[in-house]
Amino acid sequence: YNEPRYGYADGRAGYFDPDALDFDGRMIELWRQWMQDAINAVREHDSSSIILVPGLHWTGSRDWSGAGWWGPSLDGVQRSGNTKLAMLTDPASLIVYDVHQYMDGRFTGERVGCSGFDTSDFGGQGA
């Protein structure tokens, strides 16, 4: 999956809903389990390839750690986003977390330009 989204019900129905705030941590825990299973399966056959691990919520840099608006509490941090994915293990130590950032004012890639470099549409500093 790349940027898994839509159709989340119990984690078995397919993609996840990017707008779900996941305050109880069910979505990110299911995603972590799926990613760990995928890592283990790859390592059964390949010990030297890099494994890219995307996060939930479009795996954007701004929202990776929850940006204060989504995800469960983790070690006393509210809205911790994809932080739980740091628990993944790889015997080859070749995990790369896949993040990127769009530079429009909403950080979504839906608008032309790079206005988000200086200021965001949400107020305050840009990226």
VENGI-V923908 format. One record per pair of residues at least 24 apart in sequence whose ideal C-beta (glycine too) atoms are under 8 Angstrom apart, sorted by the first residue. I is the first residue (numbers start at 1). J is the second residue. Records with the same first field share a line. If there is no record, write none. Layout:
I: J  J
//
This chain:
1: 54
2: 54
3: 54  58  59
4: 31  54  56
5: 56  58
16: 56
18: 56  57  58
20: 70
21: 69  70  71
22: 56  70  71  72
23: 70  71  72  79
24: 72
25: 71  72  73  74  84
27: 56
28: 56  71  72  81  82  84  85
29: 84
31: 55  56  85
32: 84  85  87  88
35: 85  88
36: 88  89
39: 88  89  90  95
43: 90  91  92
47: 91  92
48: 92  94
49: 94
50: 94  95  96
51: 90  94  95  96
52: 96  97  98
53: 85  88  95  96  97  98
54: 98
55: 81  82  85  97  98  99
56: 81  82
57: 81  82
58: 108
59: 98  99  100
60: 99  100  101  102  107
61: 99  100  101  127
62: 101  107  127
63: 107
64: 97  99
101: 127
103: 127
//
